[in-house]
Amino acid sequence: MSMGMRRAWTGLCEFFQVGTWPWFDANDAMDDLMPWGRGSLAQRQQPQGGGKKPDMPEDPSSSSRNLPFYHQPVLLQEVLDALLPAPGKLIFDGTLGGGGHTEALLQHGADIVAMDQDDEALAYARARLASYGSRFCALKGNFRNFASVLSEAGVGGLDGMLIDIGVSSRHLDAAERGFSFAKDGPLDMRMDMMSPLTAADIVNTWQQEDIERILRENAEEQNARRIARAICQDRVRKPFTSTLQLAEMIARVCPKHGKKHPATLTFQALRCEVNAELPALREFLAQAPRWLKPGARLVVITFHSIEDRIVKHAFQNYAAPFIDRPEWPAQKLNPNHCLKLITKKPLEASETELQANPRARSARLRAAERLPA
Ligand SMILES: C[S@@+](CC[C@H](N)C(=O)[O-])C[C@H]1O[C@@H](n2cnc3c(N)ncnc32)[C@H](O)[C@@H]1O
């Protein structure tokens, strides 16, 4: 790590410890959110372990051994191949989740500054990765705001950036978070429990046209009108409070075709809206390339075609040397040209990975590299 980068990193870690941001005051509360063990900031900053090297566990693969299952990272080898982690590199992970990708990057020697908007994910990953000491720093926040968070903390350029968007397995498995149509829970779906809008607010209070619009825009649901109408008719008799109540109503009005549950796309659309997932992705992509040092890589993993299309178009826009319009007499230099595509087509999980982790089946990875200045 260069002196400048080391200074920025130390600043970030000190900033983190001083706790001037509101979410740092909630550190103890966050430990309480984590029913599986405590991973306080003090532990993270001062790893235990006698003569052991402080920031590299003896057996790094064992760090989550005493923690319950949270999430299986997808396309892990592909992420490593794309980001090329190594000692001295500083990589941003905007979707820390259970810390699986971050841990693999740490094991390859990179330092990580990570973000997640979910307190439970932060608490879990901090506990899991405590033994990496000051090489790992986890911040609460939405990756759409990463630029202001990192610049406030004194971080300049990055050697790599990763976002692996959407929900974690923990979100789907925890009925009380309300993400799954297969488990009964409150109609919530917030990743950040401090944000004001829940899925219940949308289905119980929004106009039919607005519900129909988000079903189309966020999930390309063919039955958008029929489902929106049924939601608005049913809620007069009884407001929607639970995931199964909504899923069963949709199954009644849209009989099942094929393997997919008829509520799959409605749940996707509501989750996207509650967490403003598409605007967050667009805002991240608008700023990310500026943060990459020359030769540094940007990796985005998506889970449905709408997200992948947004990433594809953004990458194409940054990778085109020239732009052209029918009304222009000649093509012009593209002022946004700053990336080279590493993946012409998105990478997908191998058969072996799918066997081990069927939830990887919709994952698509795109990567690009910052051109020299
Ligand atoms: C698919 S999981 C990431 C899993 C992680 N890569 C791992 O290996 O465990 C997505 C995570 O990103 C978080 N997330 C999603 N959108 C986010 C956003 N806009 N800002 C910050 N975190 C976000 C979710 O809370 C969730 O924990």
PDBQT file of the ligand as one rigid body, heavy atoms in Angstrom, charges set to zero:
ROOT
HETATM    1  C1  LIG A 401     -26.413 -10.640  -2.585  1.00  0.00    +0.000 C 
HETATM    2  S1  LIG A 401     -26.038  -9.970  -1.017  1.00  0.00    +0.000 S 
HETATM    3  C2  LIG A 401     -24.284  -9.789  -1.062  1.00  0.00    +0.000 C 
HETATM    4  C3  LIG A 401     -23.577 -11.009  -0.606  1.00  0.00    +0.000 C 
HETATM    5  C4  LIG A 401     -22.087 -10.840  -0.425  1.00  0.00    +0.000 C 
HETATM    6  N1  LIG A 401     -21.435 -10.531  -1.662  1.00  0.00    +0.000 N 
HETATM    7  C5  LIG A 401     -21.493 -12.067   0.217  1.00  0.00    +0.000 C 
HETATM    8  O1  LIG A 401     -20.554 -12.636  -0.327  1.00  0.00    +0.000 OA
HETATM    9  O2  LIG A 401     -21.986 -12.481   1.280  1.00  0.00    +0.000 OA
HETATM   10  C6  LIG A 401     -26.527  -8.315  -1.207  1.00  0.00    +0.000 C 
HETATM   11  C7  LIG A 401     -26.253  -7.451   0.009  1.00  0.00    +0.000 C 
HETATM   12  O3  LIG A 401     -26.217  -6.121  -0.440  1.00  0.00    +0.000 OA
HETATM   13  C8  LIG A 401     -26.975  -5.298   0.392  1.00  0.00    +0.000 C 
HETATM   14  N2  LIG A 401     -27.473  -4.234  -0.489  1.00  0.00    +0.000 N 
HETATM   15  C9  LIG A 401     -28.326  -4.337  -1.520  1.00  0.00    +0.000 A 
HETATM   16  N3  LIG A 401     -28.497  -3.144  -2.112  1.00  0.00    +0.000 NA
HETATM   17  C10 LIG A 401     -27.703  -2.276  -1.431  1.00  0.00    +0.000 A 
HETATM   18  C11 LIG A 401     -27.433  -0.882  -1.569  1.00  0.00    +0.000 A 
HETATM   19  N4  LIG A 401     -28.024  -0.149  -2.518  1.00  0.00    +0.000 N 
HETATM   20  N5  LIG A 401     -26.554  -0.321  -0.715  1.00  0.00    +0.000 NA
HETATM   21  C12 LIG A 401     -25.955  -1.049   0.263  1.00  0.00    +0.000 A 
HETATM   22  N6  LIG A 401     -26.185  -2.368   0.446  1.00  0.00    +0.000 NA
HETATM   23  C13 LIG A 401     -27.050  -2.973  -0.393  1.00  0.00    +0.000 A 
HETATM   24  C14 LIG A 401     -28.039  -6.182   0.979  1.00  0.00    +0.000 C 
HETATM   25  O4  LIG A 401     -28.435  -5.705   2.241  1.00  0.00    +0.000 OA
HETATM   26  C15 LIG A 401     -27.320  -7.518   1.075  1.00  0.00    +0.000 C 
HETATM   27  O5  LIG A 401     -26.729  -7.689   2.335  1.00  0.00    +0.000 OA
ENDROOT
TORSDOF 0
